[in-house]
Amino acid sequence: MQNKSRHDMSNFIVILLVFFATVFLTVIIFRLIKEYFFRNRARNVEAARWHIHELLFSGSHNGLSASAISAIPTYKYQRDIKHGSGSSGGWAQCAICLNILEEGEMVRKLPECKHLFHVECIDKWLNSHATCPLCRSMISDQIARSEKDLEGQTSTSDVGTRIEGTDS
């Protein structure tokens, strides 16, 4: 009888050891799989971040030239002035950095769509993009149209000045 109980006890110990070894190996395998996928995901996220950084800040020539960017007017933001099609007296937000425009900060207002951005933010954007970050309209087209409008205004005002000058 004692032999049978020893045999049962040794079988129980063997089964217990096999169970713990199986659990231990399963945990190790799952941890290795998790680590492998986590490491690959981290590499993919880092690669995506680097790609976005390259697109936004690399100075690639897909955007506007420095002279075209500087042709867009800059001014100090004032909250109580109506900016574009929005209501006056409200707050405005830079859609690039997502910060609220503060009184006195230097901003650029795009010529046609009238969207406002911090100068630093929109300059970095336009260095690699030729479109408005909000409405995706072509900025180079807006600059060309606004320059034509300005030329038209100066030529008509010059005519008025010349006429007044000849009358007196």
Contacts in CASP RR format, 6 or more apart in sequence:
PFRMAT RR
TARGET T0000
AUTHOR 0000-0000-0000
METHOD contacts of the structure
MODEL  1
MQNKSRHDMSNFIVILLVFFATVFLTVIIFRLIKEYFFRNRARNVEAARW
HIHELLFSGSHNGLSASAISAIPTYKYQRDIKHGSGSSGGWAQCAICLNI
LEEGEMVRKLPECKHLFHVECIDKWLNSHATCPLCRSMISDQIARSEKDL
EGQTSTSDVGTRIEGTDS
54 60 0 8 1.000
55 128 0 8 1.000
56 124 0 8 1.000
56 125 0 8 1.000
56 128 0 8 1.000
57 124 0 8 1.000
57 127 0 8 1.000
57 128 0 8 1.000
58 128 0 8 1.000
59 127 0 8 1.000
59 128 0 8 1.000
60 127 0 8 1.000
60 128 0 8 1.000
62 128 0 8 1.000
62 129 0 8 1.000
62 130 0 8 1.000
63 126 0 8 1.000
63 127 0 8 1.000
63 128 0 8 1.000
63 129 0 8 1.000
63 130 0 8 1.000
64 126 0 8 1.000
64 127 0 8 1.000
64 130 0 8 1.000
64 139 0 8 1.000
64 140 0 8 1.000
68 126 0 8 1.000
68 139 0 8 1.000
68 140 0 8 1.000
68 143 0 8 1.000
69 123 0 8 1.000
69 126 0 8 1.000
69 127 0 8 1.000
71 143 0 8 1.000
71 147 0 8 1.000
72 108 0 8 1.000
72 109 0 8 1.000
72 110 0 8 1.000
72 111 0 8 1.000
72 122 0 8 1.000
72 126 0 8 1.000
72 139 0 8 1.000
72 143 0 8 1.000
73 108 0 8 1.000
73 109 0 8 1.000
74 106 0 8 1.000
74 107 0 8 1.000
74 108 0 8 1.000
74 119 0 8 1.000
75 106 0 8 1.000
75 107 0 8 1.000
75 109 0 8 1.000
76 104 0 8 1.000
76 105 0 8 1.000
76 106 0 8 1.000
76 107 0 8 1.000
77 92 0 8 1.000
77 101 0 8 1.000
77 102 0 8 1.000
77 103 0 8 1.000
77 104 0 8 1.000
77 105 0 8 1.000
77 106 0 8 1.000
77 107 0 8 1.000
77 116 0 8 1.000
78 103 0 8 1.000
78 104 0 8 1.000
79 89 0 8 1.000
79 90 0 8 1.000
79 91 0 8 1.000
79 92 0 8 1.000
79 103 0 8 1.000
80 88 0 8 1.000
80 89 0 8 1.000
81 88 0 8 1.000
82 88 0 8 1.000
82 89 0 8 1.000
83 92 0 8 1.000
83 109 0 8 1.000
83 114 0 8 1.000
83 116 0 8 1.000
84 109 0 8 1.000
84 114 0 8 1.000
85 114 0 8 1.000
91 100 0 8 1.000
91 101 0 8 1.000
92 100 0 8 1.000
92 101 0 8 1.000
92 116 0 8 1.000
93 99 0 8 1.000
93 100 0 8 1.000
93 101 0 8 1.000
94 100 0 8 1.000
94 101 0 8 1.000
94 107 0 8 1.000
94 116 0 8 1.000
94 117 0 8 1.000
94 118 0 8 1.000
94 121 0 8 1.000
95 115 0 8 1.000
95 117 0 8 1.000
95 133 0 8 1.000
95 134 0 8 1.000
96 117 0 8 1.000
96 118 0 8 1.000
96 121 0 8 1.000
96 122 0 8 1.000
96 124 0 8 1.000
96 125 0 8 1.000
96 133 0 8 1.000
97 118 0 8 1.000
97 121 0 8 1.000
99 118 0 8 1.000
101 107 0 8 1.000
101 116 0 8 1.000
101 118 0 8 1.000
105 118 0 8 1.000
106 118 0 8 1.000
106 119 0 8 1.000
107 116 0 8 1.000
107 117 0 8 1.000
107 118 0 8 1.000
107 119 0 8 1.000
108 116 0 8 1.000
108 117 0 8 1.000
108 118 0 8 1.000
108 119 0 8 1.000
108 122 0 8 1.000
108 123 0 8 1.000
109 115 0 8 1.000
109 116 0 8 1.000
110 117 0 8 1.000
110 122 0 8 1.000
110 132 0 8 1.000
110 139 0 8 1.000
110 142 0 8 1.000
111 139 0 8 1.000
111 142 0 8 1.000
111 143 0 8 1.000
111 145 0 8 1.000
111 146 0 8 1.000
112 137 0 8 1.000
112 141 0 8 1.000
112 142 0 8 1.000
112 145 0 8 1.000
112 146 0 8 1.000
113 132 0 8 1.000
113 134 0 8 1.000
113 135 0 8 1.000
113 137 0 8 1.000
113 142 0 8 1.000
115 132 0 8 1.000
115 133 0 8 1.000
115 134 0 8 1.000
115 135 0 8 1.000
117 125 0 8 1.000
117 133 0 8 1.000
122 133 0 8 1.000
125 133 0 8 1.000
126 139 0 8 1.000
130 138 0 8 1.000
130 139 0 8 1.000
130 140 0 8 1.000
131 137 0 8 1.000
131 138 0 8 1.000
131 139 0 8 1.000
132 139 0 8 1.000
132 142 0 8 1.000
END
